[in-house]
């Protein structure tokens, strides 16, 4: 049976989330704490407390940890509403990378790790990172992983360098991917490790960090063996603390730091990536809707050549193309979510969704800039910020070309 109806209770919650974002979160979009490297931790915590007061914090978490245990379809509806502002998911604690990391930990972490690392994340008290991407290759092709871990039977020692590590500055929960070298104790290969990170307010040097600092070349050591070299300057600014360059220098971790089984990191990464691709799509669909609403209002009120510009075919066709794209993207997301809710892994369908939705929503944002004309490239509206962030969305969790490569291989295999 195909049923596209949204249950009344879910629709009411969607509307409540959207109104919460409009009333409580949108006013923060011009807060100076929304920096060129994204929101500061101070701003994030203030937004989190607003969501907590509205009982909208981490609603996607398992019921056992205080969440509502939303299905993927329910997440699609709620995240789209939250995405009306790029700060909405941050407030509700369902933004990347934390949302995907919480999902992974809920599936793989042992009970002790859940209490130490996952529970504080669900409570909105700390952030996390997923440290995989490397400057010399590992990223879309994690098989090129160069960061190495050795194991002596008691402790792991990790050495390597990562970059584009979202939220590294100030994060407390670190998931690190490293290649475990051959040893007589555990299977070798790509492995995940879980450890503590920054302690905000500490001093520079071993054991401390400066989580409020952005950019520059000054190194910040978050704990013995983890060095944050710098925060990278990027076109997007929707993730807390931006994207960092990180170095591991003889990072020593106990055996208890092993996340899941040794040598299984790529399998766990896939477990995380399929739903994470979709949640990116859900949130950015909401942002694209916001851009469309601003463009439509402008087209109704701005006049040229004797009538509102929306009555000119060139503008009305762009708005129509946007409406078609938004509808198609929503259906694509919902289909992949429905498959996952019914037990399918939906890797193929999530790749289709990520490739299609990211490209189409970027076109939506671009057309909105065009409809707005000169003010579309200014910060008079949030459309220019959405446009810049949407460009980066085409790369998050795998660029379009990598997903098309995987889709093509699947097609050829029949």
Secondary structure, 3 states (H helix, E strand, C coil): CCCCCCCHHHHHHHHHHHHHHHHHHHHHHHCCCEECCEECHHHHHHHHHHHHHCCCCCCCCCHHHCCCCCCHHHHHHHHHHHCCCCCHHHHCCCCCCHHHHHHHHHHHCCHHHHHHHHHHHHCCCCCEEEECCCCCCCCCCHHHCCCEEEECCCEEEEEEEEEEEECCCCCCEEEEEEEECCCCCCCCEEEEEEEECCCCCCCCCCCCCCCCCCCCCCCEEEECCEEEEEEECCCCCCCCCCEEEEEEEEEEEEHHHEECCCCCHHHHHHHHHHHHHHHHHHHHHHHHHHHHHHHHHHHHHCEECCEEHHHCHHHHHHHHHHHHHHHHHHHHHHHHHHHHHCCCCCHHHHHHHHHHHHHHHHHHHHHHHHHHHHHHHCCCCCHHHHHHHHHHHCCCCCCHHHHHHHHHHHHHHC
